[in-house]
Amino acid sequence: MGFDLGTTAVNVSGNFTNGIPIINYPSNINMSIKLFLLLSFWTGIAEAQSYRRIHNKAILVDTHNDFLSKVMEHNFSLDADLKGKTHSDLARFKTGGLDVQFFSVWSDGNQKNPFAFANRQIDSLDAVIKRNPAKIVKTGTVKEILEVIKENKIAALIGLEGGHQIENSLENLDLLYKRGTRYITLTWNNSTDWATSAFDEKTNPAFKGKGLSGFGREVVQHMNKLGMLVDVSHVGEKTFWDIMETTTKPIIASHSSVYTLCPFRRNLKDEQIKAIARNNGVIQINFNSGFIDSTEMRREDAFIKNHQAEYDSLQHATNSEYIAEEMIHNKYRNESDKLRAPLALLIEHIEYVIRLVGVDYVGIGSDFDGIVVPPQQLDDVSSYPLITKALIEKGYSKKDINKILGGNLLRVLKANEIH
């Protein structure tokens, strides 16, 4: 560590005497400057310890992580060292102070047997848990979560991203609940027979005004009875309002951001945010730069266009636009990093919800390992403490930070449990 005073370098050796760092001062520095530098050193240490202490004492819940898709695509394992390859692994979860992770189970709607594909992803998580019982445990209730956290382990739950994976079967929904699924995002970008997505409602006139079918309302009611959270991220506006008319329990948006700040089709408009607050639900803010920075999508389109031939070739070779996109971003990392939104914009989305409806209705749904352009500084799951640091700098109390990091989500999960 060092200080730079113009042309004068002051180095901290890393050695200590009686708890005081040994600092190598140039001979031309007087005592008052020495004292100032020593005070600055300790102030910096104290500030770092302060925000990390607050962060580590809070219960951090992330409601959306797509690592299980990486398992399907690349055969990665969560208990391996994957730094530089993914946003997530078990060791970095602990470094980031994560306590509770909802693992997303996703498919794009093109699988012939999406229910079986979902179960394969759950199998992969169960295998990691079986190998690492001292580090991670599957949970289903708030009581179980708190017990696991007391043992300094990570509590794992499942979120099903896309209702097409139940294959129009309430029996399949029950089986997924028994395997640890505690929320279902009723649609992904693709609509189901019983619910329309934001993508389809915005891009295809045939889906406009459809929303939930009779069976869709039955799905919501059945989830309420099970104690499974209804997730409105990805659903269309008509579907959203049909859900709000149907549900008897608080809902979540597991990984969505604010439409007013970034008018992307599946971000939430002010009236939707207010409705979720009236429902006592919670909006978990998405980290994707394209969902928090209104300029990013246009800049990313230009980035892809600049490498269009290579991108098209990769898409043809992998048969996946998502893998092709990831490969292009990884290859041209310097260009890709310029697309990343400032961390301050993520905090702005959190604060917007707080100003609109209050601090009790916002949380974190990172979408790590499902996004390729996270905000600046939030390189991976080890970076969560920087959110706490930013909230402290904004003047939020420990009580409010505890709510934002996980308390609000646990309240909603508890409210959905069957007693």
C-alpha positions in Angstrom: 0.0 0.0 0.0 1.3 3.5 -0.7 0.5 7.2 -0.6 1.4 9.6 -3.3 2.1 13.2 -2.5 3.1 14.7 -5.8 6.6 13.5 -6.4 6.9 12.0 -2.9 6.1 8.3 -2.4 5.1 7.0 1.1 5.0 3.2 1.4 3.3 1.0 4.0 5.4 -2.1 4.5 2.7 -4.4 5.6 4.6 -5.0 8.9 3.2 -3.9 12.2 4.7 -3.1 15.7 2.2 -3.2 18.6 -0.6 -3.1 16.1 0.8 0.1 14.3 1.8 -0.2 10.7 5.4 0.5 9.8 5.4 3.3 7.3 8.5 4.1 5.3 8.6 7.9 5.2 11.0 9.9 3.1 13.3 12.0 5.2 11.9 15.3 3.9 8.4 14.8 5.4 7.6 16.6 8.7 5.8 15.2 11.7 2.4 16.8 10.9 2.3 15.2 7.5 3.3 11.9 9.1 0.4 12.1 11.5 -2.0 13.1 8.7 -0.9 10.1 6.6 -1.2 7.7 9.5 -4.7 9.0 10.3 -5.7 8.7 6.7 -4.5 5.1 6.7 -6.5 4.1 9.7 -9.6 6.0 8.5 -9.5 4.0 5.3 -9.1 0.8 7.2 -12.0 1.7 9.5 -14.3 2.6 6.7 -13.6 -0.7 4.9 -14.2 -2.7 8.0 -17.4 -0.7 8.8 -19.3 -1.4 5.5 -18.1 -5.0 5.4 -19.1 -5.5 9.0 -22.6 -4.2 8.2 -22.7 -6.3 5.0 -21.7 -9.5 6.7 -24.1 -9.1 9.6 -27.0 -8.6 7.2 -28.8 -11.6 5.6 -28.0 -11.3 1.8 -30.6 -12.9 -0.4 -30.2 -12.9 -4.2 -33.3 -14.1 -5.9 -31.9 -14.8 -9.4 -28.7 -16.6 -10.4 -28.5 -18.5 -13.7 -25.5 -20.7 -12.9 -27.4 -23.9 -13.5 -27.6 -22.9 -17.2 -23.8 -22.7 -17.2 -23.8 -26.3 -16.0 -26.0 -27.3 -18.9 -24.0 -25.4 -21.5 -20.4 -25.9 -20.2 -20.5 -28.7 -17.6 -19.2 -26.3 -14.9 -19.5 -27.3 -11.3 -20.4 -24.8 -8.6 -17.8 -26.2 -6.1 -14.9 -25.6 -8.6 -12.7 -22.5 -8.9 -14.4 -20.7 -11.8 -13.0 -17.2 -11.4 -12.7 -15.7 -14.9 -15.1 -18.2 -16.3 -18.4 -17.5 -14.5 -19.8 -14.9 -12.1 -20.4 -17.5 -9.5 -18.9 -20.4 -7.5 -19.2 -21.5 -3.8 -16.0 -19.8 -2.7 -16.9 -16.5 -4.2 -20.4 -16.7 -2.7 -18.8 -16.7 0.7 -16.4 -13.9 -0.2 -19.4 -11.8 -1.2 -21.3 -12.5 2.0 -24.1 -14.3 0.3 -26.5 -16.2 2.6 -29.4 -17.2 0.4 -29.4 -18.0 -3.3 -32.4 -18.8 -5.5 -30.9 -20.8 -8.4 -32.8 -20.2 -11.6 -34.0 -23.2 -13.6 -34.4 -22.0 -17.1 -35.1 -23.2 -20.6 -35.9 -21.2 -23.7 -39.1 -23.0 -24.7 -37.5 -25.0 -27.5 -36.8 -28.2 -25.5 -39.1 -31.1 -26.3 -39.4 -32.1 -22.7 -38.9 -28.9 -20.6 -40.1 -30.5 -17.4 -37.4 -33.2 -17.7 -34.8 -30.5 -18.6 -35.8 -28.6 -15.5 -35.2 -31.6 -13.3 -31.8 -32.2 -14.8 -30.8 -28.8 -13.6 -32.1 -29.5 -10.1 -30.2 -32.8 -10.2 -27.0 -30.8 -10.9 -27.6 -28.6 -7.9 -28.4 -31.5 -5.6 -25.1 -33.2 -6.6 -23.1 -30.1 -5.5 -25.1 -29.9 -2.3 -24.4 -33.6 -1.6 -20.7 -33.1 -2.1 -20.6 -30.0 0.1 -22.9 -30.5 3.0 -20.8 -28.2 5.2 -21.1 -25.3 2.7 -24.5 -25.3 1.1 -28.0 -26.8 2.1 -31.3 -26.9 0.2 -34.0 -25.1 2.1 -37.7 -24.4 1.7 -38.8 -22.2 4.6 -37.6 -19.1 6.4 -37.1 -21.1 9.5 -34.8 -23.6 7.7 -33.0 -20.6 6.0 -32.2 -19.0 9.4 -31.0 -22.3 10.8 -28.6 -22.8 7.8 -27.3 -19.3 8.1 -26.5 -19.8 11.8 -24.4 -22.7 10.8 -22.5 -20.4 8.3 -23.8 -22.2 5.3 -25.5 -21.0 2.2 -29.2 -21.6 1.9 -30.2 -22.8 -1.6 -33.7 -22.5 -3.1 -34.9 -22.8 -6.7 -36.8 -20.4 -8.9 -38.4 -21.8 -12.1 -37.9 -19.3 -14.9 -40.7 -20.0 -17.4 -44.0 -21.6 -16.6 -43.8 -23.7 -19.8 -41.6 -26.0 -17.8 -44.6 -27.4 -15.8 -46.0 -28.6 -19.2 -49.5 -27.4 -18.3 -49.6 -29.8 -15.3 -50.4 -28.9 -11.7 -49.0 -32.3 -10.7 -45.6 -31.3 -12.2 -45.9 -28.0 -10.3 -46.3 -30.0 -7.1 -43.3 -32.2 -7.9 -41.1 -29.1 -8.5 -42.2 -27.6 -5.2 -41.2 -30.8 -3.4 -37.7 -30.5 -5.1 -37.2 -27.0 -3.6 -38.8 -24.7 -6.1 -40.1 -21.6 -4.2 -41.1 -19.3 -7.1 -42.2 -19.6 -10.7 -41.7 -16.8 -13.2 -44.9 -17.4 -15.0 -43.4 -16.8 -18.4 -39.9 -16.3 -19.8 -39.8 -14.4 -23.1 -41.9 -17.1 -24.7 -45.6 -17.2 -23.7 -47.4 -20.3 -22.5 -50.8 -21.5 -23.3 -52.0 -19.8 -20.2 -50.0 -16.6 -19.8 -48.5 -14.0 -22.1 -45.0 -12.7 -21.9 -43.7 -9.1 -22.0 -41.8 -10.0 -25.2 -44.9 -11.4 -27.0 -47.3 -8.7 -25.8 -44.9 -6.0 -27.0 -43.8 -7.6 -30.3 -46.7 -9.7 -31.5 -50.2 -8.3 -31.9 -51.7 -11.8 -31.6 -50.8 -11.8 -27.9 -52.0 -8.3 -27.0 -54.8 -8.3 -24.4 -54.6 -12.0 -23.7 -53.0 -12.2 -20.2 -53.9 -15.1 -18.0 -56.3 -17.8 -19.2 -58.6 -19.7 -16.8 -55.9 -22.3 -16.3 -53.4 -19.5 -15.7 -55.5 -18.2 -12.8 -55.7 -21.8 -11.5 -51.9 -22.0 -11.6 -51.7 -18.8 -9.5 -54.3 -20.0 -7.0 -52.5 -23.4 -6.7 -49.2 -21.7 -6.1 -50.8 -19.6 -3.4 -52.1 -22.8 -1.7 -48.7 -24.5 -1.9 -46.8 -21.5 -0.5 -44.9 -20.9 -3.8 -44.1 -17.3 -4.8 -45.6 -15.9 -8.0 -42.9 -14.1 -9.9 -43.9 -11.4 -12.5 -40.5 -10.8 -14.0 -40.9 -11.4 -17.8 -44.7 -11.4 -17.8 -46.7 -9.0 -20.0 -48.6 -6.1 -18.6 -52.0 -7.8 -19.1 -50.7 -10.9 -17.4 -49.4 -8.8 -14.6 -52.7 -7.1 -13.9 -54.5 -10.5 -14.1 -52.1 -11.9 -11.5 -52.7 -9.0 -9.2 -56.5 -9.6 -9.5 -56.0 -13.3 -8.8 -53.3 -13.8 -6.1 -54.1 -13.9 -2.4 -50.5 -13.7 -1.4 -47.6 -11.2 -1.8 -45.8 -11.6 -5.1 -42.2 -10.9 -6.3 -40.5 -9.6 -9.3 -37.4 -11.8 -9.0 -35.1 -9.8 -11.4 -36.6 -6.6 -12.8 -35.7 -3.0 -12.8 -37.5 0.4 -13.2 -39.1 1.3 -16.5 -39.1 5.0 -15.9 -35.3 5.1 -15.6 -34.7 2.5 -18.4 -37.7 1.9 -20.7 -37.0 -1.8 -21.5 -40.1 -3.9 -22.2 -39.9 -6.0 -19.1 -38.9 -3.4 -16.6 -41.7 -2.3 -14.2 -43.7 0.8 -14.7 -44.6 3.0 -11.7 -48.2 1.7 -11.4 -46.9 -1.8 -11.4 -44.4 -1.0 -8.6 -47.1 0.7 -6.6 -49.4 -2.4 -7.1 -46.6 -4.7 -5.8 -46.2 -2.5 -2.8 -50.0 -2.5 -2.1 -49.7 -6.3 -2.3 -46.9 -6.3 0.2 -44.6 -7.9 -2.4 -41.1 -6.9 -3.4 -39.2 -5.9 -6.5 -35.7 -7.5 -6.8 -33.6 -5.2 -8.9 -31.8 -6.7 -11.9 -28.0 -6.0 -12.4 -28.1 -6.2 -16.2 -26.6 -3.0 -17.7 -29.2 -3.1 -20.4 -32.0 -3.0 -17.8 -30.5 -0.1 -15.7 -28.8 2.1 -18.3 -31.1 3.5 -21.0 -28.2 3.9 -23.4 -26.7 0.4 -23.1 -28.9 -1.5 -25.5 -28.2 0.9 -28.4 -24.5 0.7 -27.7 -24.6 -3.1 -27.4 -26.4 -3.4 -30.7 -23.5 -1.4 -32.3 -21.0 -3.6 -30.6 -22.6 -6.8 -32.0 -23.0 -5.2 -35.4 -19.3 -4.4 -35.4 -18.6 -8.1 -35.1 -21.7 -9.3 -37.0 -20.1 -11.9 -39.3 -18.3 -13.6 -36.4 -21.4 -13.4 -34.2 -23.5 -15.0 -36.9 -20.9 -17.8 -37.4 -20.8 -18.5 -33.7 -24.6 -18.6 -33.5 -24.8 -21.1 -36.3 -22.0 -23.2 -34.7 -23.6 -23.2 -31.2 -27.2 -23.1 -32.2 -27.6 -20.5 -29.4 -27.7 -16.7 -29.7 -27.0 -16.5 -25.9 -23.8 -18.6 -26.1 -22.7 -16.7 -29.2 -23.3 -13.4 -27.4 -21.3 -14.5 -24.4 -18.4 -15.7 -26.6 -18.3 -12.4 -28.5 -18.3 -10.4 -25.3 -15.5 -12.6 -23.8 -13.4 -12.3 -26.9 -13.6 -8.5 -27.1 -13.6 -7.9 -23.4 -12.1 -4.4 -23.6 -14.9 -3.3 -25.9 -17.6 -5.1 -23.8 -16.4 -3.5 -20.6 -17.1 -0.1 -22.1 -20.8 -1.1 -22.2 -21.1 -1.6 -18.5 -23.4 0.8 -16.6 -22.0 2.7 -13.6 -22.7 1.1 -10.3 -24.4 4.4 -9.3 -27.2 3.6 -11.8 -28.0 0.3 -10.1 -28.3 2.2 -6.8 -30.5 4.8 -8.6 -33.0 2.0 -9.5 -33.0 0.8 -5.8 -33.5 4.4 -4.6 -36.3 5.0 -7.2 -38.4 2.2 -5.8 -37.7 3.5 -2.2 -38.8 7.0 -3.1 -41.9 5.8 -4.9 -43.2 3.2 -2.4 -40.8 2.9 0.5 -37.8 0.8 1.6 -39.9 -2.3 2.4 -40.5 -3.2 -1.2 -37.0 -3.5 -2.9 -34.3 -6.1 -3.0 -31.6 -7.8 -5.1 -32.0 -10.2 -8.0 -28.7 -10.0 -9.8 -29.2 -12.2 -12.8 -25.5 -13.1 -12.4 -24.4 -15.8 -15.0 -27.5 -14.9 -17.0 -26.1 -11.6 -18.1 -22.8 -10.7 -19.9 -22.7 -7.0 -19.1 -22.9 -6.4 -15.3 -22.4 -2.9 -13.8 -19.0 -1.5 -13.3 -17.2 -2.8 -10.2 -19.8 -5.7 -9.8 -17.5 -8.2 -11.6 -19.0 -11.2 -9.9 -20.7 -12.5 -6.7 -17.7 -11.5 -4.6 -18.6 -7.8 -5.3 -21.9 -7.6 -3.4 -20.3 -5.6 -0.5 -19.9 -2.7 -2.8 -23.7 -2.3 -2.9 -23.7 -2.0 0.9 -20.9 0.5 0.7 -22.8 2.6 -1.8 -26.0 2.5 0.3 -24.1 3.6 3.4 -22.6 6.5 1.4 -26.2 7.4 0.5 -27.0 7.6 4.1 -29.1 4.5 4.6 -29.3 3.1 8.1 -28.3 -0.5 9.0 -32.0 -1.3 9.5 -32.9 -0.2 5.9 -29.8 -1.9 4.4 -30.8 -5.1 6.1 -34.3 -4.9 4.5 -32.8 -4.2 1.0 -30.2 -6.9 1.2 -32.7 -9.7 2.2 -35.1 -8.8 4.9 -37.8 -7.8 2.5 -37.6 -11.0 0.5 -37.7 -13.1 3.6 -40.8 -11.3 4.8 -42.6 -12.1 1.5 -41.4 -15.7 1.6 -42.7 -16.1 5.1 -46.1 -14.5 4.1 -46.5 -17.2 1.4 -45.7 -20.1 3.7 -48.6 -22.4 4.7 -49.0 -22.7 8.4 
